[in-house]
Structures are given as C-alpha cells and as structure tokens.
Amino acid sequence: MDPTAARQHVETFLQSGLDHPTLGLVYGRRRIGKSTLLEQLSRERAGFYWEATRGESAVHLARLAQALGEHLGVGPLSLESWEDAAHRLLRLGERRPLPVVLDEFGYLLEADPTLDSVLAAAFGPGARRLSPGQARVILCGSAIALMRALTTGAAPLRGRAGMELVMQPFDYRAAARQLTADPALELAVRVYAVIGGVIGYYTDMVDHDLPASLPDFDRWIATRVLSPAATLHHEAMTLLAEDPTLATASPTLHHSVLGAIANGSITAGKIANRLRRSVSNLDPALKRLVAAGFVLRHDDPIRAQRPTYALADPFLQFHYAILEPHRSLFRDRSPRDLWVQRLAAAFDSRVRGPVFEEMARSWVRRYAAQTTLGGPAHYVGRSSTTVEGTERELDLVVAGADEAALPPADRPVLALGEAKAGETVGVSRLRALEQARAAIGPRAGDARILLFATAFTAELSSAAAHRTDIELVDLERLYHGE
C-alpha cells in the first residue's frame, strides 16, 4: 500500500487498546517514505525512534543506549545485551501506548542473527507478565526478503507480530499529484515512466526540481536523471548493493536478469536464452529478485504455466533500458543532445510503452467499474492467443471466475485490450482485438474491448459510440475516471 494508506494502518496499530506490548513490522524498498512516516508518528506521540547504521553489535548497543538515555533525559545509559535493550525499550510504554521504532532493522540482524530470537522471547506470554505496558514496537527495514522472512516458516517471530505492513510506492494517480495540483496528464505519464511513484525520487534525489511543463521535460531529464552527476544515475546499482540477500550472491547475474526483462525478455525461457543459460540455472536468481521486490511475477489469466516477469517499478525499467545500456556514451556527450538525438526514441518504445501498459492493467485492477469490464475482475494480466497460425500478444486480459478453483483455460474472459502510449489509435487496433477475441473462442464471446491511448481517431470514436462492447480510455479517464 502507498504511504497515505500506510499511515492509517500504523495509526490503528499505535492506538490499539491492548494492555500489553505489541510488535509490528513495516518494510518496503528504499526512499518510499517509511522512515519519514515512522519518525513523524513517533514525534507526534512523544515516542522513541532510532535508526541503525551498518556496524558491529557492540556499536549498535552503545548508540542505542546513548539515544535512549537522551530520550529519557537521564544521560548516557549502558546496555549489556540485546535482552537488556529489549527490556528497556518495552518499559517505555509503562504509562501509555507509545511508539518504539527500530529502523533499518536489517543492519541489526546482520550484526547479530540471534536478535529476532531475543525479541520473540521478549514478546512471549511469560515475558509480557514481567514487562507490563503498552509499548508499540515497530521494526522497519528496506531489505524486503529479509524482513518478510522474520515471520515466515519456523522463524522465531512468527505469530508474534500484530501488524505486517508492506509499503509500496505511489501509484500513477498519486504520483501525478507530486508534480502540481493539476498537472498536464501527458507530462505526468512521462515523469511517471522515468521515476515511478517513489517519493524520494520526487524530492531530495532530484534536488526538489521537477519539470514545470511538458516543454521543460527534456531539460529536466537531461539534468536530473541522465547527467553522470545526477543522484538517480547510480540509484539502481545502489539499491541492489544495499540488499543483503542479493549483494552476496551473483550480483552480475542479477543485473543481467533485470536488463533482460527491461529489454523485452519477459518469460523465464526468453531470459535464459538471452543470457545463454538454462532455465534451471537461472531460476534461483530470478526467485531472489522476486523475493527482494525488484521483479514481479505475473500469472497468465487464461493460460496455465505461462508466467511473465516485469520490473517492479518504472524507474528500474528506465535504468535497465536506457541508463545502463548507454552508460559509456554519457562520458563524452551532452546528456541533452544524447536524449534528443537518440534516447528519446528508445524511451518511447522500451520504457514509456511498457509502463503505459502496466498503468492500464493497474487502472483495471483499481479503478475500472464493473459495468466497464462486464463483471468483477478476478484475474488481470497479459496473455496471448493464436490468430491464423501466429501468436499474438495481448497487453491486457481480464478473466472472471464462476468457481474459485476454475483452471485458467476455462475462465470466462470479460475483456481484452491494448495500451499504446504516444499513438493515435484507430480501427486497425480494434480489428486486431476482434480477431483475438474470436480466436480465444466462446468463453470470450461477450468480452469487452478496451483501448488505452493518448488519442483516438474520429473513425474509432464513432464506432465506439455506436457499440456497447468498446471502451476507449484516454488520459483523462485513465487518471480521473472509471
């Protein structure tokens, strides 16, 4: 969930009426506002917020003791162990519900792998009787796989956490509001295709400089993203290096997989072929990237055993399709000239197009009315079908489910569609989707046809006005309608 919804969930956790200490987890990728949110809520409630840095356990305990002493106004403390630290932290909630936040928890666990066991004991039934109070302890981290593992399987903290919140970047609608109160929608689409919905990319990492208008976009992207001096120029490499589940295992392979996906290899077989590896050899790296939140695995709504993969957000797509393949060119050429003469066209095909397709799928999942789709969208994703002996890719397929366990090949198809950024879509796209609908067969007989674009021809608009099975979604409807 995005930062706005996350705040509501954290506030509910903090305001719990339980008369004993409780534990919560908040995690998600870097720079989406986790620390800002938790620090603000702690400050508002006179709670305790502490952020760890990478280091030895003894150093962590010394820094925590100093911060805790300052918070209590009693001068420097001494913490002999994590058991001692846990006891002291829980005592902060003796008089009232109080947030106690340990940020960058992954660094603490890296230094002392037994810390989760210590906390599990501190939140056990026996320990609660010895440590009464209402401390609301929140562990926060950016290493998604590491944080998720804290409460899975036989992990010590399994069953101990009353909240496990995975924060996500803003979606494209919320991201647009970071530009202006009412941005030009074409500008919003372009900026989102570059930096996605990560709040840090709209603020500090571009020095609070965002394009003021569509004509200003070229200046902005050259200065704030493409320039070798721009912070964002190196961001993706830093993200992977900071994740302990990826940094120690084949970093070159991980980058190669991300690059393959960004440049069109979206199935395990195609990724393996591009990297000249077997699928079985590639599988562990792909699973690590999915677990770490860098890659998304999408199941086909209407065909079994055909998962596809996508990068988790637009910025990663931009980095691996534009920045990384052309890195050497930025040393000798003006970023502005390079963008105008060469990279803008690549951006349209390799980034803006795929991101716009995902925006269309997101619109269907989150905003489209059931009357638009012809029913509830149980399954949404990309698929393909064979038309006159040729496999045709479909940007969007919406399937329903008459039964919970209905296999993909039997699911009714509610809608299918295409999304074309920067193209004035005409009747040829409509005809192609009509052919695909017929090829799928009777289960798609009543399927709606959805076309997403910045503009439509008069001929297509006229056809849609006289038919009930065609839905045209322009930018205004994509951002504000259903």
C-alpha positions in Angstrom: 0.0 0.0 0.0 1.1 3.6 -0.6 2.3 6.0 2.1 -1.1 7.6 2.6 -2.9 4.3 3.3 0.1 3.0 5.3 -0.2 5.9 7.8 -3.8 4.9 8.6 -2.8 1.3 9.3 0.2 2.3 11.5 -2.0 4.8 13.5 -4.5 2.0 14.1 -1.7 -0.2 15.4 -0.4 2.5 17.7 -3.9 3.2 19.0 -4.7 -0.4 19.9 -6.3 -0.7 23.3 -4.4 -3.8 24.2 -2.8 -3.6 27.7 0.4 -5.3 26.8 3.4 -4.6 24.4 2.7 -5.3 20.8 5.0 -5.8 17.8 4.7 -4.6 14.2 6.7 -4.7 11.0 6.9 -2.1 8.3 9.0 -2.7 5.3 9.4 -1.8 1.6 12.0 -0.6 -0.8 14.2 2.4 0.0 13.0 6.0 -0.4 9.3 5.4 -0.4 8.7 7.3 2.9 8.9 4.6 5.6 11.3 6.4 7.9 9.7 9.7 7.4 6.3 8.3 8.3 7.5 6.5 11.4 9.7 9.3 12.6 6.8 11.7 12.3 4.3 9.5 14.1 6.9 8.9 16.9 7.5 12.6 17.3 3.8 13.4 17.3 3.2 10.8 20.1 6.4 11.6 22.1 7.7 8.1 21.2 11.1 6.7 20.6 12.6 6.5 17.1 16.1 5.1 16.4 17.8 4.3 13.1 20.6 1.8 13.0 23.6 2.1 10.7 25.8 -0.8 9.5 28.2 -1.9 12.2 29.1 -4.3 14.9 26.6 -5.3 17.6 28.5 -3.6 20.4 28.4 -0.4 18.4 24.7 -0.7 17.9 24.1 -1.2 21.6 26.3 1.8 22.6 24.5 4.1 20.1 21.1 2.8 21.2 22.0 3.3 24.9 23.0 6.9 24.2 19.8 7.7 22.2 17.6 6.0 24.8 19.3 8.0 27.6 18.8 11.2 25.8 15.1 10.3 25.2 14.6 9.7 28.9 16.6 12.7 29.9 18.8 10.7 32.3 22.1 10.9 30.5 24.1 8.0 29.0 22.9 4.5 29.7 24.7 1.2 29.4 23.1 -1.7 27.6 24.8 -5.0 28.3 23.0 -7.1 25.8 20.0 -7.2 23.4 18.0 -8.8 26.2 18.7 -5.8 28.3 17.9 -3.5 25.4 14.5 -5.2 24.7 13.6 -4.9 28.4 14.4 -1.2 28.5 12.5 -0.5 25.2 9.4 -2.2 26.4 9.5 -0.2 29.7 9.0 2.9 27.6 5.3 2.0 27.3 4.7 1.6 31.1 2.2 4.5 31.4 0.6 4.7 28.0 0.7 3.4 24.4 3.9 4.6 22.9 5.6 4.0 19.5 9.1 2.5 19.8 10.7 2.3 16.3 13.9 0.4 15.4 14.6 1.5 11.8 17.0 -0.3 9.5 16.4 -3.5 11.5 18.3 -5.5 8.8 21.6 -3.9 9.9 20.9 -5.0 13.5 20.1 -8.6 12.4 23.2 -8.6 10.1 25.4 -7.9 13.1 23.6 -10.3 15.5 21.5 -13.0 13.8 20.0 -14.0 17.2 18.2 -10.7 17.7 14.9 -12.0 16.3 15.0 -14.8 18.8 15.7 -12.3 21.6 12.7 -10.2 20.5 10.5 -13.3 20.2 11.2 -14.2 23.8 10.5 -10.6 24.9 7.1 -10.8 23.3 6.3 -14.2 24.6 3.5 -14.8 27.1 5.8 -15.2 30.1 7.8 -12.1 29.2 4.7 -10.0 28.9 3.8 -10.7 32.5 7.3 -9.5 33.6 7.2 -6.4 31.3 3.7 -4.9 31.5 3.0 -1.8 29.5 1.8 -0.7 26.1 4.9 -0.2 24.0 4.1 -0.5 20.3 7.4 -1.7 18.9 7.9 -1.4 15.1 10.7 -3.0 13.2 11.4 -1.2 10.0 13.6 -2.2 7.1 14.3 -2.0 3.4 15.6 -5.5 2.6 12.2 -6.9 1.7 13.2 -10.6 1.6 15.0 -10.4 4.9 12.1 -8.6 6.6 9.5 -10.9 5.2 11.4 -13.9 6.4 11.1 -12.7 10.0 7.6 -14.0 10.3 7.5 -17.0 7.8 8.1 -20.7 8.2 9.8 -21.5 11.5 11.1 -18.0 12.1 11.2 -17.0 15.8 8.9 -14.0 15.3 6.2 -16.0 13.5 2.9 -15.4 15.3 4.4 -12.5 17.4 3.6 -9.6 15.1 0.2 -7.9 15.2 1.0 -5.8 12.1 3.0 -6.6 9.0 2.8 -3.7 6.6 4.5 -3.7 3.2 4.7 -0.2 1.9 4.6 0.4 -1.8 5.4 3.5 -4.0 2.6 5.8 -5.0 0.5 4.6 -8.0 0.4 6.7 -11.1 -2.5 8.8 -9.9 -1.0 9.7 -6.6 2.4 10.3 -8.3 0.9 12.9 -10.6 -0.1 14.9 -7.5 3.6 15.3 -6.7 4.0 17.5 -9.7 1.3 20.1 -9.3 -2.3 20.1 -8.0 -3.5 19.6 -11.6 -0.6 18.6 -13.9 -0.7 18.2 -17.6 -1.5 14.5 -17.9 0.9 13.9 -20.8 3.7 15.3 -18.5 2.5 13.1 -15.6 2.7 10.0 -17.8 6.3 10.8 -18.9 7.6 11.6 -15.5 6.0 8.5 -14.0 7.7 6.4 -16.8 11.0 7.7 -15.6 10.8 7.8 -11.8 7.6 5.9 -10.9 6.0 6.6 -7.6 8.9 6.6 -5.2 8.5 9.8 -3.2 12.3 10.2 -2.7 12.7 10.5 -6.4 10.4 13.5 -6.5 12.2 15.3 -3.7 15.8 15.0 -2.4 17.1 12.9 -5.3 16.2 15.5 -7.9 17.0 18.4 -5.6 13.3 19.1 -5.5 13.5 20.0 -9.2 10.6 18.6 -11.2 9.6 19.6 -14.8 7.2 22.6 -14.7 5.6 21.8 -18.1 5.8 19.4 -21.0 8.4 21.5 -22.9 10.5 21.5 -19.7 10.7 17.7 -19.6 13.8 17.4 -21.9 15.7 19.9 -19.7 14.7 18.0 -16.5 15.5 14.5 -17.7 18.9 15.6 -19.0 19.9 17.4 -15.8 18.3 15.4 -13.1 18.4 11.8 -14.5 20.8 11.3 -17.4 23.7 13.5 -16.2 26.5 11.4 -14.7 26.4 13.9 -11.7 22.7 13.1 -11.1 22.0 11.0 -8.0 19.5 8.9 -9.9 22.1 8.0 -12.4 23.5 5.4 -10.0 20.4 4.6 -7.9 19.6 1.1 -9.2 23.1 -0.1 -8.7 23.0 1.2 -5.1 19.6 -0.4 -4.4 20.9 -3.9 -5.3 24.2 -3.5 -3.5 22.3 -2.5 -0.3 20.2 -5.6 -0.2 22.0 -8.3 1.7 20.0 -11.1 0.0 21.4 -10.0 -3.4 24.8 -8.4 -2.6 26.5 -11.7 -1.7 25.1 -13.9 -4.5 25.9 -13.3 -8.2 25.4 -9.5 -8.4 26.4 -9.6 -12.1 23.7 -12.2 -12.8 21.1 -10.2 -11.0 21.8 -7.1 -13.1 21.8 -9.2 -16.3 18.4 -10.6 -15.4 17.0 -7.2 -14.8 18.4 -5.9 -18.0 17.0 -8.8 -20.0 13.5 -8.2 -18.6 13.7 -4.4 -19.2 14.6 -5.1 -22.9 11.7 -7.4 -23.7 12.6 -10.9 -22.4 9.7 -11.4 -20.1 9.4 -15.2 -19.7 11.9 -17.5 -18.0 12.7 -19.1 -21.3 13.4 -15.9 -23.1 15.5 -14.6 -20.2 17.5 -17.8 -20.2 18.1 -17.6 -24.0 19.2 -14.1 -23.8 21.7 -14.8 -21.1 22.7 -18.2 -22.6 21.8 -20.1 -19.5 19.4 -22.9 -18.8 16.1 -22.0 -17.1 17.1 -24.2 -14.1 20.4 -22.4 -13.7 18.6 -19.0 -13.9 15.7 -19.9 -11.5 17.5 -19.2 -8.1 18.5 -15.7 -9.2 15.0 -15.0 -10.6 13.4 -16.1 -7.3 15.8 -14.0 -5.3 14.9 -10.9 -7.3 11.2 -11.6 -6.9 11.6 -12.1 -3.1 13.6 -8.9 -2.8 10.9 -6.9 -4.6 12.8 -6.0 -7.7 10.9 -8.3 -10.1 7.2 -9.1 -10.3 5.9 -12.5 -11.4 2.6 -12.3 -13.2 0.4 -15.4 -13.9 -1.4 -15.5 -17.2 -5.2 -15.0 -16.5 -6.3 -17.6 -19.1 -3.4 -19.9 -19.9 -1.7 -22.2 -17.4 2.0 -22.3 -16.8 2.8 -19.1 -18.7 4.0 -16.6 -16.1 5.7 -13.4 -17.2 8.1 -11.2 -15.4 8.3 -7.4 -15.1 10.5 -5.0 -13.2 8.8 -3.8 -10.0 8.6 -0.1 -10.9 9.2 2.3 -13.8 12.5 3.6 -12.6 14.1 0.2 -12.8 12.7 -0.2 -16.3 14.2 3.2 -17.2 17.5 2.4 -15.7 18.0 -1.0 -17.3 16.5 0.0 -20.7 18.1 3.5 -21.0 20.8 4.3 -18.5 22.6 1.1 -18.2 23.0 0.1 -21.9 24.2 3.6 -22.8 26.3 4.4 -19.8 29.6 4.8 -21.8 28.0 7.4 -24.0 27.4 9.8 -21.2 31.1 10.3 -20.6 31.8 12.1 -23.8 28.4 13.5 -25.0 26.0 16.1 -23.7 23.1 14.3 -21.9 20.7 16.8 -23.5 21.9 16.1 -27.1 22.1 12.4 -26.4 18.5 12.4 -25.2 17.1 14.4 -28.1 19.1 12.6 -30.8 18.9 9.0 -29.6 17.5 8.1 -26.3 14.1 9.8 -26.5 13.0 7.3 -29.2 14.3 4.4 -27.2 12.4 5.7 -24.1 9.2 5.7 -26.1 9.5 2.1 -27.2 11.3 0.4 -24.3 10.0 2.4 -21.3 7.0 4.6 -21.9 5.2 1.8 -23.8 5.7 -1.0 -21.2 4.9 1.4 -18.3 1.8 2.6 -20.0 0.7 -1.0 -20.4 1.1 -1.6 -16.7 -0.8 1.6 -16.0 -3.7 0.2 -18.0 -3.6 -3.0 -16.0 -3.5 -1.1 -12.8 -6.5 1.0 -13.9 -8.5 -2.2 -14.5 -7.5 -3.6 -11.1 -8.0 -0.5 -9.0 -10.3 2.0 -10.7 -12.5 0.5 -13.5 -16.2 0.0 -12.7 -17.7 -3.5 -13.1 -20.0 -2.0 -15.7 -17.0 -1.0 -17.7 -15.5 -4.5 -17.6 -18.7 -6.6 -17.7 -18.2 -8.0 -14.2 -15.7 -8.3 -11.4 -12.1 -8.6 -12.5 -10.8 -11.7 -10.6 -7.7 -12.1 -12.8 -5.9 -9.3 -14.7 -2.7 -9.6 -16.8 -1.1 -10.0 -20.1 -1.7 -13.1 -22.3 -1.5 -14.3 -25.9 -3.6 -16.2 -28.4 -3.0 -17.7 -31.8 -4.6 -15.9 -34.8 -4.3 -17.5 -38.2 -1.3 -19.5 -37.1 0.6 -16.6 -35.5 0.9 -16.0 -31.8 -0.5 -12.6 -30.9 0.5 -10.9 -27.6 -2.3 -9.2 -25.6 -1.4 -6.3 -23.3 -4.4 -6.9 -21.2 -6.8 -9.8 -20.4 -9.5 -9.7 -17.7 -10.9 -13.0 -16.6 -13.7 -13.8 -14.2 -14.3 -16.9 -12.1 -17.5 -18.8 -11.9 -15.8 -21.1 -9.5 -13.0 -20.5 -7.1 -10.9 -23.4 -8.5 -11.6 -22.9 -12.1 -8.5 -23.6 -14.2 -7.1 -20.7 -16.3 -8.1 -22.4 -19.6 -11.8 -22.5 -18.5 -12.1 -19.0 -17.0 -14.6 -16.7 -18.8 -12.9 -13.7 -20.5 -14.6 -10.4 -19.5 -12.4 -8.1 -21.5 -9.2 -7.8 -23.5 -7.3 -4.8 -24.6 -4.3 -2.9 -25.8 -2.4 0.1 -24.4 -0.5 2.4 -26.8 1.4 5.3 -25.4 2.0 8.2 -27.8 -0.1 6.7 -30.6 -3.4 7.9 -32.1 -5.2 4.6 -32.0 -7.5 3.7 -34.9 -9.8 1.0 -36.1 -6.9 -1.3 -37.1 -6.3 -1.9 -33.3 -9.9 -2.6 -32.8 -10.0 -5.1 -35.7 -6.9 -6.9 -34.3 -8.6 -7.3 -30.9 -11.8 -8.6 -32.5 -9.7 -11.3 -34.2 -8.1 -12.2 -30.9 -11.4 -12.4 -29.2 -12.7 -14.7 -31.9 -9.6 -16.8 -31.7 -10.0 -17.3 -27.9 -13.4 -18.9 -28.5 -16.8 -19.0 -26.9 -15.6 -18.1 -23.4 -14.6 -14.7 -24.8 -17.7 -14.3 -27.0 -19.1 -11.4 -24.9 -15.7 -9.9 -23.9 -15.4 -6.1 -23.9 -12.6 -4.5 -25.9 -10.6 -1.9 -24.0 -8.3 0.5 -25.9 -6.0 2.8 -23.9 -4.2 5.7 -25.7 -3.5 9.4 -25.6 -5.8 9.9 -28.6 -8.2 8.1 -30.9 -9.1 8.6 -34.5 -12.6 10.0 -35.3 -13.5 6.8 -37.0 -12.7 4.7 -33.9 -14.5 7.1 -31.6 -17.6 7.0 -33.9 -17.5 3.2 -33.9 -17.3 3.1 -30.1 -20.2 5.5 -29.7 -22.5 3.0 -31.5 -21.4 -0.1 -29.7 -21.6 -1.3 -26.1 -18.6 -3.7 -26.2 -15.9 -1.0 -26.8 -14.4 1.1 -24.1 -12.0 3.9 -25.0 -9.7 5.1 -22.2 -7.8 8.3 -22.8 -5.6 10.0 -20.3 -8.4 11.9 -18.7 -10.3 8.7 -18.0 -7.1 6.8 -17.0 -6.3 9.4 -14.3 -9.8 10.5 -13.2 -12.5 8.1 -14.5 -13.7 4.6 -14.2 
